[in-house]
């Protein structure tokens, strides 16, 4: 079994997808989680590559958010598209990242991701509120794997 498959149980994955769906009911932002075993690149650089590969930079408001996890590397990054970075406060990503990492250090990977996703959705609501009439789910809510 691959390390990425052991990282989260099927129930954990369902909880994370449910958190994405819940977070996206508050915001027009699009949230994805990507899990892979290993990369030679620094986590932030790899997250930016995955962001492009998943076409997260193609949302109408440029408000995609990626939670990147490198299992074997014990790496984590969270990045957002330019639409978000133009409007949020400087510590926007660090606060969310700290929340996730604190749970990861306890071995609570599902909880870390769920908490981070819900926090991101709540914080994005201020800048990118959900639009009942025109909002569509532009990206899949499923976890991607590399």
N, C-alpha and C positions, 0 to 999 in steps of 0.2 A: 504494500500500500504506500502511495506517495505521501510525503509529509504534509502537503496541503490538504489531503483528504482526511488526515488524522487531526488536523488543526481545529476543525469545527465538526461537530456532529450534524446530522441532518436536521435535528431539532434546533440546534444553534443557528444553522443557516436559515431556517424558516423564521426564527425570531429576528434575525438581521434583516431579512427581506420585509418582514412585517414592520420593522422600525423605519425602513426606507419609505414604505408606503405611508406610514403615519406622518413622518416628517414632511413628506411631499404634499400632505393635505393642508399644511400651513403655508407653503411657499410654492412659487413657480420654479424654484431652483430644482435642479436634477442631481440626485446623489447616487453614486455607484461605489461598490467595494470591489477591489481587485486583490486576489491572493495568488502569490506564486512562491515557489520554493527558494530560488536563488537567482541573484544577478551579480554581475561583476561591477555594476555601476552604483554610485551613491543613491540612496533611496529617493531623494528629491528628484534627481535626474531621471531615474527609472520611472517614477510616478508621472513625470511630464511626458515621457514617451508613451506610456500606457494611456494617458489622458488623450493624446492625439490618436493613437491606434483605435480607441473606443469611440472616436469621433465626438468626444465630450465638448470639444470646442465648436461644435456646430449648432448648439442650442440658440434659439432666437434672441434671448437676452444675455447670452454668454455667461450663464449662471450655473454651470456644472461644478460639482464637487466630487473629488475622488479621494477615497480612503484606500491607501496602498499598504499592503502587508507583505513583507518578505519573510517567510516562515523560518527557513534555516539560518538566514542572516540576522534574525531578530531585528528586522528593520520595519519602520513605520513612517509614513508621510501622509499628510493631508494637503491637497492643493485645490484651488478654485480657479475658475476662468477669469478673464480680464474684467468682465462686467462686475463681478463681485469685488475684485481687488480695487477697483476704482472708487467704491463707495464705503467699504467697511473700515472699521477702526484698525489701527496697527496691530493690536494683539488678538485680532479675531481668530486667526488660525492657531496661535500658540495656546490659547485657553482651551480650545477644543482638543488639540493634540495632547496637552497635559492630562486632560480627563481620560483619554483613551489609554495613554501610556501608564498611568497610575494603576489602572485595572489590569493591564497586560503584565505588569510587574508582579501582580498577585496570581497570575496564571488564569485570570478571568477574561479570556479573549472575547467571548460573546458579549459579556457585559460591557467591556470597553468599547467595542464597536457600536453596540446599541446606544449606549450613553452618548457617544460622540455624534452619531447620526442624528439622534433626537435633539441634541444641543445645536448642531448645525442647522437643522430645520427650523428650530425656534428662533435662532439668531437671524437666519435668512429672511424670516417672515417680515421683519422690519423693513428690509430693503427690497425684497421681491415677494410681496404678498400673493397669496393664491388668488387667482382670478376665476371665479365661478363660471363665467360665461366663455372665456377664451382659452383657459388653461388646458393643455394636453400633456400627457406623459410622453416627453420627447425621447427618453432613453429607457432601456429596460431596467427593472428594479433588481434583477437577478445578480448574483455574485459572479464576477468573471474570474477566470483562472488562467495563469500563464505557465 
